[in-house]
């Protein structure tokens, strides 16, 4: 039986999350979500179940409200790197969810790395 696009996405997301869970050593997780209109990212401490920092293309001060393109992803990546430094986080795992590491997701990751995050 053929899997739907959504089923394949969920399978991919669980596969990525389980690999991260196996190697978890207390580092935070940088979780990315991409919708059709926006992109958002959270820095999550799984040990305590707390969000340490977050950034989204919905924030007015980033100047990309309602945009979901590589430029918006780059600005969100830079913003999360700055906020992670303020929260005292330098190293984390990159949780791309079920999204392929390509295009907007790659642009966000590269911008976060340039901002000083290591993953």
LINNOR-V100202 format. One record per residue. RES is the residue in one letter. PHI is phi as a letter, one per 30 degrees, with the letter a starting at -180 (999 if undefined). PSI is psi in radians with two decimals (999 if undefined). NEAR is the number of other C-alpha atoms within 8 Angstrom. Layout:
# LINNOR-V100202
{{RES:PHI:PSI:NEAR} {RES:PHI:PSI:NEAR}}
This chain:
# LINNOR-V100202
{{X:999:2.35:2} {X:d:2.39:3} {X:d:2.53:6} {X:d:2.88:6} {X:e:-0.70:6} {X:d:-0.71:6} {X:d:-0.73:8} {X:d:-0.68:9} {X:d:-0.83:10} {X:d:-0.66:9} {X:d:-0.76:9} {X:d:-0.74:11} {X:d:-0.77:12} {X:d:-0.64:10} {X:d:-0.81:8} {X:d:-0.83:12} {X:d:-0.70:10} {X:d:-0.63:8} {X:d:-0.70:8} {X:d:-0.69:10} {X:d:-0.62:7} {X:d:-0.65:6} {X:c:0.18:6} {X:d:2.22:7} {X:b:0.59:4} {X:j:-0.07:7} {X:d:2.71:9} {X:d:2.88:12} {X:c:2.25:13} {X:c:1.77:12} {X:c:2.23:12} {X:c:2.42:12} {X:b:2.31:9} {X:b:2.13:9} {X:c:-3.05:7} {X:d:-0.41:5} {X:c:-0.39:8} {X:b:2.96:13} {X:b:2.38:14} {X:b:2.76:12} {X:b:2.51:13} {X:b:2.51:14} {X:c:1.96:14} {X:c:2.32:13} {X:c:1.79:13} {X:d:-0.48:9} {X:d:-0.71:5} {X:c:-0.15:5} {X:i:0.72:7} {X:b:2.44:7} {X:d:2.10:9} {X:d:-0.65:10} {X:a:2.74:11} {X:a:2.77:11} {X:a:2.63:12} {X:a:2.69:10} {X:d:-0.07:18} {X:d:-0.25:8} {X:d:2.27:10} {X:d:-0.58:8} {X:d:-0.26:4} {X:d:-0.36:9} {X:i:0.38:7} {X:b:0.59:10} {X:e:2.23:10} {X:i:0.10:8} {X:c:2.50:9} {X:b:1.30:12} {X:b:-3.11:7} {X:d:-0.64:10} {X:d:-0.79:6} {X:d:-0.74:12} {X:d:-0.67:15} {X:d:-0.77:14} {X:d:-0.69:11} {X:d:-0.68:16} {X:d:-0.74:16} {X:d:-0.70:13} {X:d:-0.74:10} {X:d:-0.56:15} {X:d:-0.75:14} {X:d:-0.78:9} {X:d:-0.54:10} {X:d:-0.70:14} {X:d:-0.72:10} {X:d:-0.59:7} {X:d:-0.07:8} {X:i:0.43:6} {X:c:2.20:10} {X:c:-0.54:9} {X:c:2.49:9} {X:a:3.01:12} {X:c:2.51:10} {X:c:1.96:9} {X:c:1.76:11} {X:d:0.01:13} {X:i:-2.41:12} {X:c:0.09:11} {X:d:2.48:10} {X:d:2.53:6} {X:d:1.42:7} {X:a:2.57:7} {X:i:-2.07:7} {X:d:-0.69:10} {X:d:-0.73:13} {X:d:-0.72:9} {X:d:-0.73:13} {X:d:-0.79:15} {X:d:-0.76:10} {X:d:-0.72:10} {X:d:-0.67:13} {X:d:-0.67:15} {X:d:-0.74:11} {X:d:-0.56:8} {X:d:-0.14:10} {X:j:-0.06:9} {X:d:2.47:13} {X:c:2.19:7} {X:a:999:7}}
